[in-house]
Amino acid sequence: MKYMSKKIALTLYIVLSSLAFGACSDVLDVRNEGQLSTEAALSDARSVNVAMTGIYNSLQNILGSGIPAAPTEALAGDINYVGSDYGYLEIWNQNMSLFTPQFRGMWENTYRGINAINNVLVSMPDIADLTEAQKKQIEGECKFLRGVMIFEALRMWGHQYGYKADNSQPGIIIRTTPTRGAAGLTIGRSSVEDCYKQVIKDIKESEALLSDAKKDGYATKSAAQAYLARVYFQMNDFTNAYSYADAIVKSGKFSLTTVPRDAFYKAFNSEAIMQIAITTQTNTFGSIRGMYQKTAFGEPPFTVSKSLDSAIDALPSNDLRKQQYIKQSGNTRYCIKYDTTICNVNIIRYAEILFIHAEAGLETGKPESEIRTDINLIKKRAGIPEDNTTTGKAALLDAIAKERRIEMCFEGDRFHYLKRSKSNNIRGLAWNDNKLLSKIPDSEISGNPGIELNP
């Protein structure tokens, strides 16, 4: 009853708001917060820096608040949801709607951030008090962040790459010029193929513009290379995925932390290729902690599923991840990767690159010893015996998948891994089931009524 009353109340609010302010008001209101800074003329270095702060805040709201990581863990089946939030109940029940707030907010923050990026990029030639080197840095950061925002949204609203032979299935809207007022709002969705082309173009251009000099929360050349490895891996383009992962591995700039917990609890550690720097003033981390943390006030809404329980039980008893990623309380297990007051959030870390390097390497015919070396780095850090005997493609793929599931648990990785590998059991659904697609939110439909909807 609580769930139904919340949903009905929100639906009535949306309907009444539309009647009161007209069909396009909702989408314009969504954009206005970003436009306050981006529609004003960016005329000097100070205004650009203010805009860049807003852009990084948008990224924090998209990826630093547990969205989409937590909802995808529910979709993938590695958590049980025992709360009463109607949005998470829709996700858990595999019945997402245009009102589901978790994805509604992600969509709005994505396009707010992209709009700000586009305004910075179009303004750059007229900023007189920035050096060419500074302009190059800002352009690189903007293109990296736009590529990341498009890619992460694409994975939620578009079917997996390979769903159609030509990938003509609808992706998301590509906006590369500023949206000011109502102009530019009524635009259709690009194909998944064209979305991937835009993502790769943006991030490759950022790779050429950026260095690793400005780091600790900012876009860097290494972050661009790591993200390209992730993007190509999601496409099952193993040649390019391996190439970019190999560049990170051979650079020697990153290494696994001494113990697993440090990858989450220590800011800008050796494993962090890119983190979102969370502060007490911009603490979206609190929402992640609230999803998983058991407190004196009660159980968290997310607990470990029976399926993941079985995978954890199969680990050696001395595996450090059993104590540093998971907490046992009675018969229930909880995630403790985020069991701290405040912490930076990983956008991409070295452990993921090792998994990409291993699997893409295996698919492209690299020596099996190299594949085992990547896996063994993860095992060694977990404090368990290395594997020097597994051989054969099928057995090694299984070994990678098992280690990846444990190492990357609760980070939103498994859902995309299962879709990429075309699993027929994503909590009982096939990888290409329409129920796994987020719905275009009402806030977009209101001002862009001709947009193609997901089934």
N, C-alpha and C positions, 0 to 999 in steps of 0.2 A: 504494500500500500504506500509506503514511504517513497519507493522508487516511482510508482505511477504518479503520485501527486507532484513530485518534482518535475517530471517530464511534462505533465499537463500544464503546470504553472509556467514553465519555460516556453512551451508552445504558444500559450495565450499571450505571453509577453511579446514574442516575436510578431505574432499576427497583429496585435494592437499597435505595436510600434510601426509596422509597415503601413497600417491604415492611417496613422496620425501624421507620418512624415513623408509618405510617398514611397514608391517602389525602389528608388535608388538610394534612399537616405542611409540604409544600413551599411552598404558597402562603402559609401563615402565617409561615414563616421569611423569605420574601421581604418580607413586610410589616413584620416585627419591627424592622428597623433604623429605619424611619421612625416606628414606633409608640413607640419608646423615648422620643422627644421629644414626640410628638404625643398619646400617651395620657395622659402625665403632665399634671396640671392646669396649664393656662397661666394663672397667677394674677397675673402682674405684667409690666411692660414688659420686664424682662430676659429672662424665659422666652419672650416673644413674639419678641424680637429674635434669640434663639438659634434658634427655630423658623424664622424668616425666612431666616437664614443657611443652614439646611439645605435650604430650598426652592430658593434660588438655586443651591445645590450640585447639587440634582437636575436643574435646568435645564442646568447645565454638563455633567453626565453624559449628558444626553439629546442636547443640540445642540452642546456644546463639545468633544466628543471625536471628531468626524468621523462620528457616527451621527446621523441616517441619511444624511448627505450622501455619504460615500464609497460605501456600498452602492448607493445610487441611481445614482451615476455608472456603476457596473458594470452595473446593470440597463438604464440608458439607452443604453449603448454608446459613451460618450466615453472610457472607459479600457479597457485590457487588464489582466487580472489574471494575474500570473505567479508568485504566491506559493503557499504550501502550507497556509495556514490552512483548516481544513475548513469553517468558516462562510462565508468568502468564496468558497470553491469551490462551495458550495451555491448561493450568490447568483449567481456567475458562470455556473454551469451551469443557471440558471433552474429550480432544484429545491429551493427553500427548504423547511425542515421545522420542526416545533414545537421542535426543539433548536437551530436556527440562533442562535448566541450573540449576534450583533450585534443582532438584533431582539428576542430574549429579554430582553437587558439593557435595551433601550429601553423595552419594555413594563413591566418591573419598576420602573425609575426613574420612568417616567411616573406610575404609580399610587402609588408611594411619595411622590412630590412632591404629587400631588393630595390624598392622604390628609392630609399635613401642612397643606396649604392649607385643607382643609375644617375641620381642627381649630382652626386660627387663627381662621377666620371665625366658627365657632360659639362661640369663647371670648371674642371681642372685647367683648361687652356687659358682661362681668364684670371687665374690666381697669381698675382704678381709677386707676392712676398713668400713664395715657395720656390726653392731651388729645383732644378731639373731632377736631381737625385731624390729629393723629397717627393716630387710628383710621381716619379717612377715607383717609389716605395708604396705610396698611397694607391696608385693604380693597381699594383700587384696585390695588395691586401684586398682591395675591392673585388677584383676578379676572382680571387681565391674564394672569398666569402660568398659571392654570388653563385659560383659553381657548387659549393658545398650546400647552400640552401636549396638550389634547384634539385640536386641529386637526392638529398634526404627527403624532400617532399615527393619526388618522383617515385621513390621506393614505397611510399605509402598510398599514393593515388593512382599509380599506373601498374598494369600487369608486368610481371617479370620480363626482362629482356629475353627474347626467344619464344614468347607466347604466340606470336605470329612470325612467320619466316622473314617478313620484311619489317617487323616491329612497327607496323602502322597503327597498332592499338593506341588509344588516346593516353597521353601522358599528363602533363600539367601545362599551365599557361606560361609561355616564355615572354617576359617583359624585359627589354634591354634599353628602354628609354623611360624617362620619368613620367609618372602618372600625375597629372595636375588637374584638380577638380574632377569633372566627369570624363575628361578626354583620356582615351586609352583604356577605359575600364571594360568596354564591351569587346572582348577579344576571345577567340576560341582556344581550345587546348591544342598544343602541338603533339605530334606523334612521339611515342617513346624513343624511336630512332633519332628524331630531331632534338629531343631533350638531351639524350646522351651526347650528341654532337656538340651541343651548346656547353654542357658541363665540361667535356674534355677540352674544348677550345678555351674556355675561361681558365681552367686550372693549368693548362699548358702555358698559356700566356703569363699567368702569375708565376709559374716556375721560372720563366725566363727573366722576370722583373725582380724577383725577390732574392735575398740572401738569407743567411741564418744569423745575421748580426743582431737584428731586433727580434727577440724571442719572448719566452715567458708570458704566454697568453696571446701572442700575436701570430699572424700568418707568417710562415717562413718558406724558403725553398724546400726544406726537408718535409714540412707538412704537406706541401703541394705534391711532392713525389710520393709520399705515403698515401695520400688521398687518391692519386691516380692509380696506385696499386689496388686500392679498395674498389674503385669504379670499374676498372678493367676486370677485376676478379668477379664482380657482380654480373658482368656481361659474359662470363666464361671465356673471356679473351685471355687465355693463360700465358701466351707469349709476352704480351705487354704487361700483364700483372706481374709476372716473374721479373721482367726487366726492371720495373720500378721498385719492387720489393728488394731485388738484388742490389740496387743502387743504395738503398737505405742500409742494408746489412753490411755492405762493403765500405760504407762511409766511415764506420767505426764511431759514429757520433752518439749512438744509443746502445743501451744494454739493459737487460732485465734487472730490476731492483734485487737487493740481497734476499729479501723475503717477500712473499706475495703481497702482504698487506701494504707495504710501502708504496706500491704502485698507485694506491688510492689515498693514503693518509699523508704522504709527503708531497708538498707542492713542488712542481717543476723538477721531478726526480729524473734519473737517468733513462727511464722507460718512456717518459712523457714526450711524445713527438709534438703534440699540441694539447694543451689543456685550456679550459675556460677558467680564468682567474675569478673566483667568487670572493666577495667581500661582505662585511656585515651590512653594508648599505645596499648591495645588490644580491641578496642571499636567496636565489632561487633554489639553492641546494636543500633548503628546508623541506621543500615538497618531495624531493627524492627520499630524504631521511624518513619523512612521515609515512611513506609507502611501505618501508621495510623494517623500521625500528620498533622493537618491542620495548614498551615503557611501563612505568608503574601504573599508568592509566589503562593499560590493556594491550591486546594483541595488535600487530600491524595488519593492514588489509591484505598484504601479500605474504604468502608463505610458500615454502618449497612444495612443488607438486610430487605426486607419487612416482611419476616418470623420472624426474630428476633425482628424487630420493634413491631410486634403484641405481642410478649412475654413480651417485655419491657413495652408496654402500659398496660398490664394486672397487672403489679406490683402496690402495694400501692404507692400513690403519695409521701410519705415520705421515701421510700426505698433509703438508702444512695447510693446504687450502681447506681441509676439513675443519680446521680451527680458525682460520683467518678470513675465510669467505662465508662460512656457514656457522650458525649457532644452534645447538640442540637444546630444546626446552621441553622436557617431557617427551611426548611422541611427535612433537612438531619441530620443524627446522625453519630458520629464518636466514635471510641474507644479512651479513654484517659488513659488506663492502662499504656501506655508507653510514655506519654506526658511529658517527662523530658529529660534533656541533656544526662545524663548517669545514668545507674542503673544496679544493679545485675539482673540476669534473673533466675526465679524460674525453677528448674528442677522438683522438686516435693514439694508440700506444704500441710500443715495439712488439709486444707479444702477438698482437694481431698480424703484424708484418711477418713474423716468423711463420705463422700458420699459412699465410698467403704464399710465402716463399716456398714452404714445404709442398703444399698441394699443387700450386702452379708449376713448381719444379718437377714434381712427379708426372704431371700431365704432359710436360714438354720433354720428357725423357732424360732428366738429370739423374746422376748416379744415386742409387738408393742410399748410399752412405751419407750423402748430403741431406737427404730427406730425414734420415734418423738423427743427424746432428741437430737440425732445427727442433725436432720433437724433444730431443734429450736436453736441450737448454731449458725448456719449460719444465721437464721432469726434475732436472737437477735443482732448479730454483724451488720446486715444491718439496724437495727433500726425499724423493723416491728413486729407486734404482733406474738407471738408464736402460734403454732397449737397444741392443745391438744384434738382435736375431730376427726381428720381423722382416719379411721379404715378400715381394710380389705386390703388384699395384693394388689389388683389392684389399689385402691385409693392411697395407700402409695407409690407404685412404680411410679405412676404419679406425686405425690408430690415431690419425690426425683428427678425425671427427670427434672421437671420444675425448681427447685432450682439449680440443677447442671448446666443447660444450661446457666442461668444468671450468676452464680458465676464463672464458668470456661470459660466464653466467651472470645474469641480471644487468647486462650492458646493452641489451637490445640487438645482439649479434645473431642469435640463433634463428629468429624468424626469417631474416634475410638469407641466412645460410640454407635453410630448408627450402625456401622458394627458389634460390639459385640452383640448388641440386635437384629440383623438381621432385620433392618428396610427395608421396601420396598420403601422408599421415601428419598433417599439421593440425593437431587436435581433432583428427578425424576428417579433415578436409584436404583435398588435393591442392597442390601448389598454385593451380590456375583457377581456383574457385573464386567467384565474385564476392563471396562473403569476407574474403581477406582484404578487400579493397576498402580504403576509407572513402567516405562520401563527400562530394563537393559540398561545402557548408552553405547554409542559408545566407550567410553574410556576403558570399560571392554571388549567389544566385539572384539576390535582391537587385543588385546593380548590373548584373550581367546575365539577363534572363535566357539568352540563347545558348548558354554554355552547355556542352554535352555532359550529361550526368553519368555517374557510374551506376551499373545495374543494382 
